[in-house]
Amino acid sequence: MLTGGWAPVERAAWGDAFEVLKRPRLLAGAGGRRVLMIGGLRSSFAMDAPCSTVLILRLDLATTEWEEAGHMPPNMYRCFTGLCEAASQGGAIPAAATGGNNKVKVFGGNGKVWFAGKRVRWKLAMWEEDEMGSSGKWDWVDGLPGYGDVVSLF
């Protein structure tokens, strides 16, 4: 018995989309008729596979069809892995950047997604959804006053 207007929505074809994302999160898309699923794109189907970027999938609730809404640009994702710091310090890649904790905090709603991480200080990455079929807009939000480590807010 269903209560509160909830109903299961499933399709066998969705399995692959869910298995390729690491730590998927759901947020409301723009306009109230879309759901965004954000997660790390695994480099393989292994459970402990490292991620190569952050992927954003969009579910159109009217058609129940998924599409790729965007993926974090490589130069932006490298900052979350610690490689931006390495480049600014002479190019030596610290051992922690090649593995370890590069988790990305994801939050937002209404078609806007913000990303924070321990390796990215004083700024957030932001993705904003635009019209269907577009890959959205990526940008940095710099100069957050008073917060050396944005992740401590969450």
Residue frames relative to the residue before (quaternion, step in Angstrom):
aa qw qx qy qz dx dy dz
M 1.0000 0.0000 0.0000 0.0000 0.00 0.00 0.00
L 0.2567 -0.7759 0.5625 0.1253 3.57 -0.86 0.98
T 0.0822 -0.7884 0.6084 0.0397 3.54 -1.05 0.80
G 0.8063 0.3196 -0.2109 0.4508 3.54 -1.25 0.38
G 0.6303 -0.5756 0.3408 0.3940 3.61 1.14 0.43
W 0.4954 0.6513 -0.4394 0.3706 3.61 1.21 0.21
A 0.0204 0.7771 -0.6287 0.0221 3.56 -1.09 0.74
P 0.4792 -0.6649 0.4754 0.3198 3.60 -0.95 0.75
V 0.0926 -0.7596 0.6425 0.0415 3.54 -1.09 0.79
E 0.1634 0.8015 -0.5567 0.1449 3.58 -0.49 1.16
R 0.0143 0.7469 -0.6647 -0.0135 3.48 -1.31 0.52
A 0.5473 -0.6382 0.4308 0.3278 3.56 -0.92 0.87
A 0.6353 0.5620 -0.3279 0.4159 3.60 1.03 -0.75
W 0.5930 0.5977 -0.3699 0.3927 3.61 1.16 -0.38
G 0.4782 0.7122 -0.4237 0.2908 3.60 1.16 -0.45
D 0.6673 0.5108 -0.3097 0.4448 3.60 0.87 -0.92
A 0.6429 0.5253 -0.3323 0.4475 3.59 0.94 -0.81
F 0.6930 0.4754 -0.2859 0.4605 3.58 0.93 -0.83
E 0.6809 0.5119 -0.2937 0.4337 3.60 1.02 -0.73
V 0.6713 0.5139 -0.3070 0.4370 3.60 1.08 -0.57
L 0.6745 0.4898 -0.2991 0.4645 3.62 1.19 -0.38
K 0.2698 -0.7403 0.5977 0.1482 3.53 -1.04 0.88
R 0.8509 -0.0026 -0.0565 0.5223 3.58 -0.89 1.02
P 0.0696 0.8349 -0.5433 0.0535 3.63 0.75 0.97
R 0.1218 -0.7647 0.6312 0.0453 3.53 -1.19 0.77
L 0.2747 -0.7565 0.5718 0.1592 3.58 -1.09 0.72
L 0.0121 0.7696 -0.6379 0.0267 3.54 -1.07 0.86
A 0.5627 -0.5863 0.4586 0.3596 3.56 -1.23 0.45
G 0.3485 -0.7190 0.5645 0.2071 3.54 -1.01 0.86
A 0.6934 -0.4596 0.3475 0.4326 3.55 -1.31 0.05
G 0.8241 0.2966 -0.1977 0.4402 3.55 -1.12 0.65
G 0.5040 -0.7052 0.3955 0.3036 3.59 1.23 0.03
R 0.6901 0.4513 -0.2909 0.4853 3.63 1.20 0.00
R 0.6864 0.4091 -0.2770 0.5337 3.57 1.24 0.37
V 0.1805 -0.7380 0.6389 0.1203 3.52 -1.26 0.58
L 0.2250 -0.7612 0.5943 0.1294 3.56 -0.99 0.88
M 0.1151 -0.7505 0.6458 0.0800 3.56 -1.05 0.80
I 0.0788 -0.8105 0.5798 -0.0262 3.54 -0.63 1.20
G 0.2386 0.7692 -0.5696 0.1641 3.57 -0.90 0.89
G 0.6116 -0.5275 0.4341 0.3991 3.52 -1.33 0.14
L 0.3590 -0.7181 0.5539 0.2206 3.58 -0.93 0.90
R 0.3364 -0.7588 0.5265 0.1844 3.57 -0.49 1.22
S 0.4644 -0.6768 0.4988 0.2784 3.54 -1.11 0.72
S 0.7698 0.0380 -0.0599 0.6344 3.60 1.32 -0.18
F 0.6299 -0.5497 0.3861 0.3900 3.59 -1.26 0.03
A 0.4276 0.6890 -0.4772 0.3387 3.62 1.24 0.04
M 0.5655 -0.6388 0.4033 0.3310 3.60 -0.95 0.86
D 0.7637 0.3470 -0.1928 0.5091 3.61 1.01 -0.74
A 0.3161 0.7704 -0.4988 0.2402 3.60 1.22 0.35
P 0.4723 -0.6602 0.4942 0.3113 3.59 -1.00 0.75
C 0.4528 -0.6769 0.5109 0.2751 3.55 -1.25 0.44
S 0.3341 -0.7496 0.5406 0.1851 3.54 -1.12 0.69
T 0.7801 -0.0854 0.0523 0.6176 3.60 1.24 -0.38
V 0.4760 -0.5938 0.5348 0.3671 3.55 -1.33 -0.18
L 0.1632 -0.7942 0.5830 0.0528 3.56 -0.85 1.05
I 0.1523 -0.7625 0.6231 0.0845 3.56 -1.07 0.80
L 0.0971 -0.7752 0.6237 0.0244 3.55 -0.75 1.14
R 0.2117 -0.7788 0.5822 0.0985 3.57 -1.11 0.74
L 0.1757 -0.7610 0.6186 0.0854 3.55 -0.93 0.99
D 0.2550 -0.7309 0.6168 0.1424 3.55 -0.79 1.09
L 0.3584 -0.7788 0.4752 0.1980 3.59 -0.45 1.18
A 0.6088 0.5604 -0.3571 0.4334 3.60 1.14 -0.47
T 0.7902 0.2885 -0.1411 0.5219 3.59 0.97 -0.85
T 0.2816 -0.7746 0.4886 0.2862 3.60 1.31 -0.39
E 0.4462 0.6585 -0.4686 0.3843 3.56 1.02 0.86
W 0.3053 -0.7293 0.5880 0.1707 3.55 -1.08 0.89
E 0.0416 0.7599 -0.6486 -0.0091 3.54 -1.23 0.55
E 0.5281 -0.5877 0.4886 0.3701 3.55 -1.23 0.41
A 0.2268 -0.7904 0.5588 0.1077 3.57 -0.74 1.09
G 0.7758 -0.2341 0.1624 0.5629 3.58 1.12 -0.57
H 0.0976 -0.7535 0.6388 0.1214 3.52 -1.32 0.17
M 0.5795 -0.6203 0.4048 0.3401 3.52 -1.04 0.85
P 0.5019 -0.6527 0.4688 0.3197 3.60 -0.87 0.91
P 0.6136 -0.5970 0.3700 0.3608 3.62 -0.99 0.80
N 0.6701 0.4992 -0.3218 0.4452 3.61 0.88 -0.83
M 0.6403 0.5005 -0.3196 0.4873 3.61 1.12 -0.58
Y 0.6616 0.5112 -0.3129 0.4507 3.60 0.91 -0.89
R 0.5972 0.5768 -0.3611 0.4245 3.60 1.04 -0.73
C 0.6131 0.5512 -0.3542 0.4414 3.60 1.05 -0.64
F 0.6673 0.4914 -0.3038 0.4700 3.61 1.06 -0.67
T 0.6722 0.4685 -0.3025 0.4870 3.60 1.20 -0.33
G 0.5791 -0.6012 0.3684 0.4093 3.60 1.26 -0.12
L 0.5065 0.6796 -0.4171 0.3281 3.59 1.23 -0.10
C 0.5628 0.5690 -0.4043 0.4428 3.64 1.15 -0.37
E 0.6403 0.5169 -0.3138 0.4736 3.58 1.00 -0.86
A 0.6453 0.5327 -0.3234 0.4418 3.57 0.95 -0.88
A 0.6625 0.5070 -0.3072 0.4580 3.57 0.93 -0.88
S 0.6920 0.4732 -0.2872 0.4635 3.60 0.97 -0.80
Q 0.7102 0.4140 -0.2509 0.5112 3.59 1.26 -0.31
G 0.7599 -0.4123 0.2055 0.4587 3.57 1.04 0.70
G 0.6377 -0.5984 0.3161 0.3678 3.58 1.19 0.27
A 0.5310 0.6100 -0.4355 0.3952 3.63 1.18 -0.12
I 0.2941 -0.7603 0.5543 0.1680 3.57 -0.73 1.05
P 0.3601 -0.7441 0.5155 0.2257 3.60 -0.56 1.10
A 0.6216 -0.5673 0.3900 0.3738 3.56 -1.13 0.70
A 0.6380 0.5443 -0.3307 0.4329 3.59 1.00 -0.78
A 0.6511 0.5338 -0.3251 0.4307 3.61 1.08 -0.60
T 0.6638 0.5118 -0.3139 0.4459 3.58 1.13 -0.50
G 0.7746 0.0866 -0.0665 0.6230 3.59 1.25 -0.14
G 0.5511 0.6746 -0.3748 0.3174 3.55 -0.88 -0.89
N 0.7390 -0.4349 0.3196 0.4032 3.50 -1.33 -0.40
N 0.1382 0.7661 -0.6181 0.1092 3.57 -0.44 1.20
K 0.1653 0.8158 -0.5336 0.1499 3.56 1.07 0.76
V 0.2401 -0.7510 0.6046 0.1134 3.50 -1.13 0.80
K 0.3052 -0.7280 0.5861 0.1827 3.58 -0.85 0.99
V 0.1284 -0.7978 0.5888 0.0198 3.56 -0.87 1.02
F 0.1731 0.7701 -0.6020 0.1210 3.57 -0.92 0.91
G 0.3663 0.7271 -0.5303 0.2365 3.58 -1.23 0.33
G 0.0197 -0.7839 0.6194 0.0375 3.53 -1.24 -0.57
N 0.8009 0.2784 -0.2327 0.4762 3.55 -1.34 0.27
G 0.7523 -0.4325 0.2141 0.4484 3.56 0.92 0.94
K 0.6652 0.4231 -0.3220 0.5243 3.61 1.25 0.22
V 0.0681 -0.7907 0.6084 0.0004 3.55 -0.93 0.96
W 0.1296 -0.7764 0.6138 0.0595 3.55 -0.91 0.99
F 0.1796 -0.7756 0.6023 0.0586 3.53 -1.17 0.78
A 0.0122 -0.7760 0.6304 -0.0175 3.56 -0.95 0.95
G 0.0262 0.7979 -0.6018 0.0208 3.56 -1.17 0.55
K 0.6236 -0.5682 0.3866 0.3725 3.56 -1.18 0.58
R 0.6973 0.4745 -0.2767 0.4605 3.59 1.08 -0.60
V 0.6788 0.4046 -0.2773 0.5465 3.59 1.29 -0.09
R 0.0749 -0.8348 0.5454 -0.0041 3.57 -0.30 1.27
W 0.8486 0.2201 -0.1779 0.4470 3.52 -1.26 0.67
K 0.7930 0.2277 -0.1589 0.5423 3.62 1.16 0.15
L 0.2732 -0.7149 0.6194 0.1752 3.52 -1.38 0.30
A 0.3497 -0.6505 0.6107 0.2857 3.53 -1.26 0.41
M 0.0928 -0.7992 0.5926 0.0392 3.58 -1.03 0.74
W 0.0995 -0.7488 0.6526 0.0593 3.54 -1.11 0.82
E 0.0942 -0.7942 0.5993 0.0338 3.55 -0.95 0.92
E 0.4084 -0.7188 0.5192 0.2168 3.53 -0.80 1.11
D 0.0589 -0.7584 0.6450 0.0734 3.54 -1.12 0.67
E 0.8319 -0.2210 0.1136 0.4962 3.60 -1.13 -0.39
M 0.6539 -0.5200 0.3852 0.3921 3.55 -1.22 0.58
G 0.7660 0.3462 -0.2673 0.4711 3.53 -1.05 0.79
S 0.6479 0.4849 -0.3219 0.4913 3.58 1.23 -0.23
S 0.4807 -0.6859 0.4688 0.2806 3.57 -1.17 0.52
G 0.5614 -0.6340 0.3843 0.3676 3.61 1.19 0.27
K 0.4457 -0.6765 0.5244 0.2620 3.53 -1.35 -0.02
W 0.1912 -0.7737 0.5988 0.0795 3.58 -0.90 1.03
D 0.1295 0.7816 -0.6033 0.0918 3.55 -1.06 0.74
W 0.4219 -0.6511 0.5603 0.2901 3.54 -1.34 0.30
V 0.1940 -0.7121 0.6585 0.1473 3.55 -1.17 0.67
D 0.1069 -0.8456 0.5230 -0.0045 3.56 -0.22 1.35
G 0.8239 0.3471 -0.1965 0.4026 3.49 -1.44 0.11
L 0.1776 0.7856 -0.5704 0.1608 3.57 0.87 0.87
P 0.3627 -0.7867 0.4539 0.2083 3.60 -0.36 1.19
G 0.8603 0.2020 -0.1473 0.4443 3.51 -1.03 0.90
Y 0.7130 0.4147 -0.2619 0.5011 3.59 1.20 -0.02
G 0.2249 -0.7858 0.5652 0.1117 3.56 -0.39 1.24
D 0.7800 0.1466 -0.0677 0.6046 3.54 1.14 -0.62
V 0.3258 -0.7894 0.4910 0.1722 3.57 -0.14 1.30
V 0.6045 0.5909 -0.3640 0.3910 3.61 1.03 -0.75
S 0.5914 0.5916 -0.3760 0.3987 3.61 1.09 -0.59
L 0.5713 0.5978 -0.3754 0.4187 3.60 1.23 -0.31
F 0.7387 0.4157 -0.2149 0.4852 3.58 1.10 -0.59
